[in-house]
């Protein structure tokens, strides 16, 4: 890539990034997508998506495959498995250094998404892959006829608890309050599922293991009483934290670390846009990520045109 300056580099090949790429391509913007893993983003690991308009039910990986196939009809260069080492977003020509080389661009769209928040308790990190998992779709089949727990009260926790009943014989659904925040339709499905046992007003204090997880210590938040639940696996789904570590000094973040943008997806750093779960959006869904990508693709194309006109006027 030496010396080549793209019109736009999109960092992140999930639904937001792929949508931005499509709109960039249609607007004549020469764009490339780089991603630290394969294209598709987090929804590849979602069991079923039921609220993407036009598809009453579709597997996450299938929808992402369709997004990528659509983008492949255009001249978009894709660079998967590019681990970013260093980044300069402040200069007029943006520079992204990966293990494989350097990418230069007149503008950047950040679509790096978010990752699962950790419980931050004893036994969690050391047992990842030995009974602690953040991906029910990836690991659910290891728990055939076993007992597992899901932690959280949002859409992710309840949907993944439902998914896990396809494999496990029992799923404890542990939530710190006495009411869930998930959509009502999902809550009704959970109530109707006999394999799910809600454990409300409870927090997980410790994950117990010898060579692998065998139980969890939970605390009743009303009485402070502790109890042990014996099980084979635990799936924390307690929300998301943004993948913004590498941008911290160059982009304005909100108090939770999400990137602040205006309604045109512009950040305070010139020529840099942010879309999808990584920005301070009121709703984190595939459909809103895709919409963000569309806005950013169009706005980048306008920004580049303006920049070009300015350069022409100043004779540069
Ligand atoms: P979320 O909606 O933020 O819910 C996080 C849940 O974890 C909350 O119930 C919260 O409890 C609990 N929690 C947070 N920190 C905790 C801690 N330290 N210990 C114990 N519990 C903790 O997160 P999410 O479910 O991952 O969803 C993230 C976003 O994606 C949301 O906007 C969601 O709507 C969206 N999403 C949508 C779909 C869909 O539409 N099909 C599917 C998945 C996700 P409190 O309720 O007490 O705060």
Boltz pocket constraint, residues with backbone or C-beta under 6 A from the ligand:
constraints:
  - pocket:
      binder: B
      contacts: [[A, 48], [A, 49], [A, 50], [A, 51], [A, 118], [A, 119], [A, 151], [A, 152], [A, 153], [A, 154], [A, 155], [A, 156], [A, 157], [A, 159], [A, 176], [A, 177], [A, 179], [A, 180], [A, 181], [A, 202], [A, 203], [A, 237], [A, 238], [A, 239], [A, 240], [A, 282], [A, 283], [A, 284], [A, 285]]
      max_distance: 6.0
